[in-house]
Amino acid sequence: MEQQLFNRLKKLTAKRRPRPVEDIHRSMDIVEHVLHEADDYKLTAQVVTWALKYMKENPNLDISDAIVLGLEKFIK
């Protein structure tokens, strides 16, 4: 399961234009924070699923934006 998720994320992010390393680190910090928040509510799988759905619908969406949207789907 984890390998499938990793492969999907790798495939989705490979289509994107290269970004400066600083942007990637910033995005990963946001993703890490959101996933910790989601884990507090036992919603990690749901948040990641919705983030992937949002990225599939909009391939130009940054992973950090998608994961935030995924969390917002459940936390209001």
KOLLO-132313 format. One record per residue (C-alpha): x, y, z; residue number from 0. Coordinates in steps of 0.02 Angstrom, whole numbers. Layout:
<rs>
     px     py     pz  nr
      X      Y      Z NUM
...
</rs>
This chain:
<rs>
     px     py     pz  nr
      0      0      0   0
    136    123     49   1
    235     81   -107   2
     82    113   -216   3
     56    283   -133   4
    239    325   -156   5
    232    276   -339   6
     75    381   -368   7
    153    532   -283   8
    314    509   -382   9
    217    497   -545  10
    111    650   -505  11
    258    757   -454  12
    367    702   -601  13
    251    795   -721  14
    287    960   -639  15
    416   1090   -683  16
    576   1094   -580  17
    573   1206   -428  18
    708   1281   -320  19
    762   1172   -174  20
    698   1301    -49  21
    521   1284   -118  22
    530   1096   -105  23
    588   1105     76  24
    449   1228    117  25
    320   1115     36  26
    383    964    130  27
    377   1059    295  28
    195   1102    261  29
    154    923    212  30
    238    857    370  31
    141    978    480  32
    -25    937    397  33
      4    751    411  34
     41    770    597  35
   -122    866    616  36
   -217    734    517  37
   -140    597    624  38
   -206    682    781  39
   -382    655    712  40
   -342    483    638  41
   -376    554    464  42
   -207    530    379  43
   -268    409    246  44
   -421    515    205  45
   -319    675    193  46
   -190    596     78  47
   -327    518    -28  48
   -413    685    -53  49
   -248    773    -85  50
   -210    648   -224  51
   -384    674   -294  52
   -359    863   -297  53
   -189    841   -381  54
   -264    725   -511  55
   -399    854   -550  56
   -271    994   -558  57
    -96    929   -604  58
    -20   1102   -577  59
    -73   1103   -395  60
     73   1102   -274  61
     78    952   -157  62
     74   1065     -4  63
    -82   1154    -68  64
   -165    987   -107  65
   -129    915     65  66
   -198   1071    148  67
   -356   1056     44  68
   -366    873     94  69
   -358    920    278  70
   -484   1060    256  71
   -606    932    185  72
   -617    853    359  73
   -569    990    482  74
   -680   1142    488  75
</rs>
